[in-house]
């Protein structure tokens, strides 16, 4: 419930023709640059990562983000983009 509440609040705050997270309908976790554990990791759509989930008074987020295992050959990323 906390994850859905946080997403609903962020979507309600998106104004001026802007959409929340590019307009996706899925639930998302909050992620700050400080939550990326590997200094040279650059996030992009479809990049597999591993992370810990935390919950605080502001919502639900990801922390300790590190590169994940590459996707097996022929397996598309969940968001339909091309994995790096």
C-alpha positions in Angstrom: 0.0 0.0 0.0 2.8 2.5 0.8 4.3 2.1 -2.7 1.0 2.8 -4.4 0.3 5.8 -2.1 3.7 7.3 -2.9 3.1 6.8 -6.7 -0.4 8.3 -6.5 0.9 11.3 -4.7 3.7 11.9 -7.2 1.3 11.5 -10.1 -1.1 14.0 -8.5 1.8 16.5 -8.2 2.8 16.3 -11.8 1.4 19.5 -13.4 1.9 21.9 -16.2 1.5 19.2 -18.9 4.3 17.1 -17.4 3.8 13.4 -16.8 5.2 11.3 -13.9 8.1 9.1 -15.0 7.4 9.6 -18.7 3.7 8.7 -18.3 4.2 5.0 -17.4 1.4 3.4 -15.3 3.6 1.0 -13.4 4.5 1.5 -9.8 8.0 2.9 -9.4 10.6 3.1 -6.6 12.2 6.4 -5.6 16.0 6.5 -6.5 18.4 9.3 -5.7 21.9 9.5 -7.2 23.3 9.0 -3.7 21.6 5.5 -3.7 23.8 4.2 -6.4 26.6 2.2 -4.7 28.9 1.9 -7.7 30.5 5.3 -8.5 30.7 4.8 -12.3 27.3 3.2 -12.8 25.2 5.2 -15.2 21.5 4.2 -15.2 19.5 3.9 -18.4 16.3 2.3 -19.4 16.6 -1.5 -19.6 19.9 -1.7 -17.7 19.7 -4.7 -15.3 20.5 -3.7 -11.7 20.3 -5.2 -8.2 19.2 -3.1 -5.2 17.8 -3.1 -1.7 14.4 -1.7 -1.0 13.8 0.7 1.9 10.7 2.4 3.3 10.7 5.7 5.2 8.2 8.5 6.0 8.4 9.8 2.4 7.7 6.5 0.7 9.5 3.5 -0.8 12.9 3.6 -2.5 15.8 1.7 -3.8 19.3 1.9 -2.3 22.7 0.2 -2.7 22.1 0.0 -6.5 24.7 -2.1 -8.3 24.9 -3.6 -11.8 22.8 -6.7 -12.3 23.4 -9.8 -14.3 23.2 -9.2 -18.1 19.9 -10.5 -19.5 20.2 -13.8 -21.3 20.4 -13.7 -25.1 17.0 -13.1 -26.7 15.3 -12.0 -23.4 13.9 -8.5 -23.8 14.0 -6.0 -20.9 10.7 -5.7 -19.0 10.2 -2.1 -20.3 10.7 -3.1 -23.9 13.8 -1.1 -24.4 17.2 -2.5 -25.5 19.4 -3.6 -22.7 23.0 -2.3 -22.6 
